[in-house]
Amino acid sequence: MRKSPIFLTLVALIPSLLPAQPATPRRAASTALADFSTALEDLCASVSPAVVEIEVRSRTLVDSEDGRRAGFFAKRSGNGSGVIVDPSGFIVTNAHVIAGASDIDVSVADASDPTRRDTHKHFPATVVGIDKETDLAVLKIEATNLPTLAFRDSDKLRQGQIVLALGSPLGLENTLTVGHISATARQLKPEKPLFYVQTDAPINPGNSGGPLLDIDGKIAGINTLIISQSGGSEGIGFAIPANLARRVYEQLRKEGHITRGTIAVVAQDITPLMSQALGLNRHPGVILSDVLPEGPASKGGLEPNDIVLTLQGKPVTEARQVQEAVLNGAPGDQLALGILRGNQTLRKTVTIEARPRSPLALEDLVNLQSNLVRELGILALTLDEKLGPSMPNTRGRAGVVVAAIPAEFAALNPGLQSGDIIYALNTNPVRSLDELRTVVKALNPGDPVALLTEHEGTLGYVMFTLE
């Protein structure tokens, strides 16, 4: 079809009718991207020296027929990441990274060139403490003037913030990935009051224990796990919030174990159905479905069916807020609550009390280098002021606790079991691991030995001839 002259004229005029497109936006975008890239490069160079690779040789635990842990049966090796938080050599990592470790090697980069692996220094690490509940652990290496990273206030994290993950995924040391905060407080299991920072920064096996960093190079969290159908990163990673990680680190460093608190309540979210059934006319909200008699909350004046309005002056709309406040608190801390009881608005103060201790996992506290008594085929610990509170019903106040039986020395074990306590060898009192080693070394092959031990609350002698 032949076009009319008017149509052709309009087509010719269209470019002149449109506003001119300046060339500057493309140049400005290019400059912004270059600045962003340079900022990431500078940030990575400044934080990389404080992120370490952890190589672990460990033994996996087996259970005996009666369900008790019998000792170590197989060797394995693996790697993870950690972050230096004190220049004297204290390192935060994941508990699962060092689980059952017999040897821990920490690779520290040369601050002048972190990318050169041949200039890294290697240090053996000792375990300061492990907290399985949060999956955190603290290590110590003998070094000084190390580069460090600081914790930030993770309560101020916001969805959408840019974050970086640094670590050694799949053994690839000093790997940087970039992403965003997908959620600031993600609870993975309703029955566990543990909340994670969710990120889409790629995290893979080996990133565990490394830091999730904000754009200022501060620790926003400790990378710990992913949700994946393929086994690799699918953009759903989780980090332990920095505030919780800092508190666990400080307590493990000071005491070697974690003392947690409770207020002895069950807090539940008020669902639309619950609100309708109970005539609450409130959703969302939080109701105390149970307050344990004689517990801290009961002593503070709380009652079942109280509705929690505020906590420490902040509005409460989810049960996780109550759970998180208790988890992040310490025994002796006070919580100020505003509650609704019937038509009355009340203010109550509840003091967090120490949660009853669960049995201590002794095997988490030992390694083959520091705790082996080869002649007896055991890994042992001194029953001291740190260990004693976790074993309150022992018959004696000083002795040596059998923590585990390493398989490679099990043939030398005269019949001791994990949890047994040694109080004397022949006529020699044994008050520490060093004393036990001293009296054992004074013996000769063929000498008779009588170990006074406590087994499940009963004292008795274990008799054998030293091999």
C-alpha positions in Angstrom: 0.0 0.0 0.0 1.3 3.4 -0.9 1.9 5.8 2.1 0.4 9.3 1.9 2.8 12.4 2.0 1.2 13.4 5.4 2.1 10.0 7.0 5.7 10.2 5.7 6.0 13.8 7.0 4.8 12.8 10.5 7.2 9.9 10.6 10.1 12.1 9.7 9.1 14.6 12.4 8.8 12.1 15.3 12.5 12.2 16.2 12.5 15.9 16.4 9.3 15.9 18.6 10.8 13.6 21.2 12.9 15.2 24.0 16.6 14.9 23.5 18.2 12.1 25.6 21.4 13.4 27.4 24.4 11.2 27.4 25.3 11.9 31.0 23.1 9.2 32.8 25.1 6.4 31.2 28.3 8.1 32.2 27.0 8.7 35.7 25.8 5.1 36.0 29.2 3.9 34.9 30.9 6.1 37.5 28.6 4.9 40.3 29.3 1.2 39.4 33.0 1.9 39.3 32.8 3.6 42.8 30.8 0.7 44.1 33.3 -1.8 42.7 36.2 0.1 44.2 34.5 0.3 47.6 34.0 -3.5 47.6 37.7 -4.0 46.7 38.9 -1.7 49.5 36.5 -3.3 52.0 37.6 -6.8 51.1 41.3 -5.9 51.4 40.7 -4.4 54.8 38.6 -7.3 56.3 40.2 -10.4 54.6 43.2 -10.7 57.0 40.9 -11.2 60.0 39.0 -14.1 58.4 40.8 -17.4 58.8 40.5 -20.9 57.3 40.1 -23.7 59.9 41.2 -27.2 59.0 40.1 -29.9 61.4 41.0 -33.5 61.9 38.4 -35.2 64.1 36.8 -38.4 65.2 33.1 -39.2 64.9 31.3 -40.5 67.9 29.5 -43.9 68.1 26.8 -45.1 70.5 27.0 -48.3 72.4 24.1 -50.7 72.6 22.6 -49.1 75.6 22.5 -45.7 73.9 25.5 -44.2 75.7 28.3 -42.6 73.8 31.1 -45.1 73.7 33.9 -43.1 72.2 35.5 -42.3 68.8 35.5 -44.8 66.0 36.5 -43.1 62.8 38.7 -40.2 61.6 37.6 -37.5 59.3 38.9 -34.1 58.1 37.2 -31.0 57.0 37.4 -27.2 56.8 35.5 -24.2 57.8 36.0 -20.5 58.5 36.4 -18.3 61.5 36.9 -14.6 62.4 39.5 -13.1 64.7 37.7 -10.9 67.3 40.7 -10.2 69.6 44.3 -9.4 68.6 45.6 -11.9 71.2 44.2 -14.8 69.1 40.6 -15.4 70.1 38.5 -16.7 67.2 34.8 -17.2 66.7 33.5 -20.1 64.5 30.7 -22.6 64.4 30.5 -25.5 66.9 29.9 -28.0 64.1 33.1 -26.9 62.3 35.2 -28.3 65.2 32.9 -31.0 66.5 35.0 -33.9 67.8 38.3 -32.3 66.8 41.6 -33.9 67.7 43.7 -31.3 65.8 42.7 -27.8 64.7 44.9 -25.8 62.3 44.2 -22.1 61.8 45.5 -20.5 58.7 46.1 -16.7 59.1 46.7 -14.6 56.0 49.5 -12.1 55.6 47.8 -8.7 56.1 50.0 -7.2 53.3 48.7 -9.7 50.7 45.9 -11.9 51.9 45.6 -13.6 48.5 49.0 -15.2 48.7 48.5 -18.6 50.3 52.3 -19.3 50.6 52.7 -16.5 53.1 50.0 -17.6 55.5 51.0 -18.6 59.0 49.6 -21.7 60.6 48.7 -22.1 64.3 47.4 -25.0 66.3 44.2 -23.9 68.1 42.8 -24.9 71.4 39.1 -24.9 72.2 38.0 -22.3 74.7 34.4 -23.3 74.7 31.5 -24.7 72.7 27.8 -23.8 72.7 25.8 -26.4 70.7 22.5 -24.6 71.2 23.7 -21.6 69.1 26.2 -23.6 67.1 29.1 -21.3 68.2 32.6 -22.0 69.4 35.6 -20.0 70.6 39.1 -20.9 69.7 42.5 -19.6 70.9 45.8 -19.4 69.0 49.1 -18.3 70.5 49.7 -15.1 68.5 49.7 -11.3 69.1 48.8 -8.1 67.2 46.4 -10.0 64.9 43.9 -8.1 62.7 40.4 -8.2 64.0 36.8 -7.4 63.1 34.2 -5.8 65.4 30.6 -6.8 66.0 27.9 -4.4 65.0 24.5 -4.0 66.6 22.5 -6.6 64.7 19.2 -5.2 66.1 19.6 -2.3 63.7 19.9 -4.5 60.6 17.3 -3.8 57.9 15.9 -5.9 55.1 17.6 -5.1 51.9 20.9 -4.0 53.3 24.0 -5.0 51.3 26.1 -7.7 53.1 29.2 -9.7 52.2 30.1 -13.3 53.2 33.8 -14.1 53.6 35.2 -17.6 54.1 36.5 -20.7 52.6 33.6 -22.5 50.8 34.6 -25.9 49.6 38.2 -25.2 50.7 38.5 -22.1 48.4 40.1 -19.8 50.9 39.4 -16.1 51.0 36.2 -16.2 48.9 33.9 -13.2 48.8 30.2 -13.2 47.9 27.8 -10.3 48.0 24.1 -10.2 48.6 21.4 -8.6 50.7 19.7 -9.2 54.0 16.5 -11.1 53.1 15.1 -11.1 56.6 16.4 -9.8 59.9 14.9 -12.4 62.3 14.0 -15.7 60.8 12.9 -18.5 63.2 13.4 -21.9 61.5 11.8 -24.1 64.2 8.9 -22.8 66.3 10.0 -24.8 69.3 13.5 -23.3 69.3 13.9 -19.6 70.3 16.8 -19.1 67.9 16.6 -16.4 65.2 18.8 -16.0 62.2 19.8 -13.2 59.8 18.7 -14.6 56.4 20.7 -13.6 53.4 20.9 -14.3 49.7 24.7 -13.9 49.7 25.9 -17.3 48.3 27.0 -19.5 51.2 28.4 -23.0 50.7 30.0 -25.7 52.9 33.2 -24.2 54.3 31.7 -20.8 54.8 30.4 -22.0 58.1 31.9 -19.9 61.0 32.9 -17.0 58.7 31.5 -13.5 59.1 28.5 -11.9 57.4 29.7 -8.3 57.1 28.0 -5.0 56.6 29.3 -2.3 54.3 31.4 -0.9 57.1 33.3 -4.2 57.5 31.6 -5.0 60.9 30.3 -8.5 61.8 26.5 -8.6 61.2 26.4 -12.3 61.9 28.3 -15.6 61.8 27.4 -17.7 58.8 26.1 -21.1 59.9 23.7 -22.9 57.6 21.8 -23.0 54.3 18.5 -24.4 53.1 19.1 -26.1 49.8 17.5 -28.8 47.7 20.6 -29.3 45.7 23.2 -29.2 48.5 24.7 -26.0 47.2 23.8 -22.3 47.6 20.3 -21.5 46.4 20.2 -18.0 47.9 18.8 -19.0 51.3 21.5 -18.7 53.9 21.5 -18.0 57.6 23.8 -16.3 60.0 23.7 -16.1 63.8 23.0 -12.4 64.7 26.0 -10.5 65.8 24.5 -9.5 69.2 23.9 -13.1 70.1 27.3 -14.2 68.8 29.1 -11.5 70.8 27.3 -12.5 74.1 28.1 -16.2 73.5 31.7 -15.3 72.7 32.2 -13.2 75.9 30.7 -15.8 78.2 32.6 -18.7 76.6 35.8 -16.8 76.9 35.1 -15.9 80.5 33.6 -19.2 81.8 34.1 -21.8 79.1 30.3 -22.6 79.0 27.0 -20.9 78.6 24.5 -20.3 81.5 21.1 -19.6 80.0 18.0 -18.0 81.5 14.3 -18.7 81.7 11.2 -17.0 82.9 9.2 -20.3 82.7 6.3 -19.2 80.4 4.8 -20.5 77.2 4.1 -17.5 74.9 1.9 -18.1 71.8 0.9 -16.0 68.9 -2.7 -15.0 68.9 -4.2 -16.3 65.6 -7.5 -15.0 64.1 -9.1 -18.3 65.1 -7.8 -18.1 68.6 -8.9 -14.4 68.9 -12.4 -15.4 67.8 -12.7 -18.5 70.0 -11.5 -16.7 73.1 -13.2 -13.4 72.5 -9.9 -11.5 72.6 -10.7 -9.1 69.7 -6.9 -8.9 69.2 -4.7 -10.0 66.3 -1.8 -10.1 66.0 -0.8 -10.4 69.6 0.8 -12.7 72.2 -0.9 -14.6 75.0 0.8 -16.5 77.9 -0.8 -20.0 77.6 1.2 -21.2 80.6 3.0 -19.7 83.5 4.9 -22.3 85.5 4.0 -22.2 89.2 6.8 -20.8 91.4 8.8 -19.9 88.2 10.3 -16.5 87.6 7.2 -15.2 85.7 4.9 -16.4 88.4 7.0 -14.7 91.1 6.8 -11.5 89.0 3.0 -11.6 89.0 2.3 -13.0 85.6 -0.7 -15.4 85.1 -1.9 -17.7 82.4 -3.9 -15.9 79.7 -2.2 -12.6 80.3 -1.7 -10.8 77.0 1.7 -9.2 76.5 1.4 -5.7 75.2 5.0 -4.4 75.6 8.4 -5.7 76.5 11.1 -3.3 77.6 8.9 -0.5 76.5 8.5 -1.8 72.9 5.2 -3.1 71.4 4.9 -6.9 71.3 3.1 -8.6 68.3 4.9 -11.9 68.1 5.8 -14.7 70.6 9.3 -14.7 69.2 9.9 -11.3 70.7 9.4 -12.8 74.2 11.5 -15.8 73.4 14.3 -13.7 71.9 14.4 -11.4 74.9 14.9 -14.3 77.3 17.5 -16.0 75.0 19.5 -12.8 74.7 19.2 -12.0 78.4 21.3 -13.5 81.3 20.3 -14.7 84.7 19.6 -11.7 86.9 18.5 -9.5 84.1 15.0 -7.9 84.5 12.3 -7.7 81.9 9.7 -5.0 82.1 6.3 -6.2 80.7 3.1 -4.4 80.0 0.2 -6.9 80.1 -3.5 -6.9 79.6 -5.5 -9.0 82.1 -9.2 -8.8 81.4 -9.9 -5.1 81.1 -6.9 -4.1 83.2 -3.5 -2.9 81.8 -0.7 -3.8 84.3 3.0 -3.4 84.5 5.1 -6.3 85.8 8.8 -6.9 86.2 10.2 -10.4 85.8 13.8 -11.5 86.8 15.4 -14.0 84.5 16.6 -17.1 86.4 19.2 -19.6 85.4 17.8 -22.5 83.3 18.5 -25.9 84.8 21.6 -27.3 83.4 21.4 -30.1 80.9 24.1 -32.9 81.1 27.4 -31.6 79.9 28.7 -33.1 76.6 32.2 -33.9 78.0 33.6 -35.0 74.6 33.1 -31.5 73.3 35.6 -30.2 75.8 38.6 -32.5 75.0 41.1 -33.1 72.2 43.7 -35.8 71.6 46.6 -33.5 72.1 45.7 -31.9 75.4 43.6 -34.5 77.2 45.0 -37.9 76.4 46.2 -40.2 79.2 47.6 -42.8 76.9 48.5 -45.4 79.6 44.8 -45.6 80.6 43.4 -45.1 77.1 41.2 -42.2 78.0 40.6 -38.5 77.3 40.2 -36.8 80.6 39.4 -33.4 82.3 40.2 -31.9 85.7 37.1 -31.6 87.9 37.5 -27.9 88.7 35.4 -24.8 89.3 34.4 -24.6 85.7 33.4 -28.2 85.3 32.0 -28.8 88.8 28.7 -26.8 88.4 27.8 -29.0 85.5 28.3 -32.1 87.6 26.8 -31.1 90.9 26.1 -34.5 92.4 29.6 -35.9 92.4 30.9 -37.6 95.6 34.1 -35.6 95.6 35.0 -32.0 94.8 38.4 -32.7 93.1 39.4 -35.4 90.7 39.7 -36.4 87.0 36.7 -36.9 84.8 36.8 -39.5 82.0 35.4 -37.6 78.9 35.8 -40.1 76.1 37.6 -43.3 75.0 39.6 -42.8 71.8 39.3 -46.0 69.7 43.0 -46.1 68.9 43.9 -46.4 72.6 40.8 -48.4 73.7 42.8 -51.6 74.2 44.7 -49.8 77.0 41.5 -48.8 78.8 41.0 -50.9 82.0 37.2 -50.5 81.8 36.7 -46.9 82.5 33.6 -45.2 80.9 32.7 -41.7 79.9 31.5 -39.8 83.0 33.6 -41.8 85.5 35.6 -39.8 88.0 39.0 -40.9 89.2 39.9 -39.8 92.8 43.0 -41.9 93.5 45.6 -44.2 92.0 46.8 -46.8 94.5 47.6 -44.7 97.6 48.0 -41.4 95.7 45.2 -38.9 95.7 44.4 -37.5 92.2 43.1 -34.0 92.1 43.9 -32.9 88.6 44.8 -34.2 85.2 48.5 -33.2 85.7 48.6 -35.2 89.0 47.1 -38.3 87.3 49.7 -38.1 84.5 52.5 -37.7 87.1 51.6 -40.8 89.2 50.9 -42.9 86.0 54.4 -42.0 84.6 56.0 -43.1 87.9 54.7 -46.7 87.3 56.4 -49.5 85.4 54.9 -52.1 83.1 53.5 -54.9 85.2 52.8 -52.8 88.3 49.4 -53.4 89.9 47.0 -50.5 89.8 43.9 -49.7 91.8 41.9 -46.7 90.6 39.3 -45.3 93.0 36.6 -44.2 90.8 33.0 -43.0 90.9 30.6 -44.6 88.4 27.0 -43.3 88.3 27.2 -42.1 91.9 28.9 -45.2 93.3 32.5 -45.5 94.5 34.6 -48.5 93.6 38.1 -49.7 92.6 39.1 -50.5 89.0 41.9 -53.1 89.3 44.4 -53.9 86.5 48.0 -54.4 85.7 49.8 -51.6 83.8 50.8 -52.7 80.3 
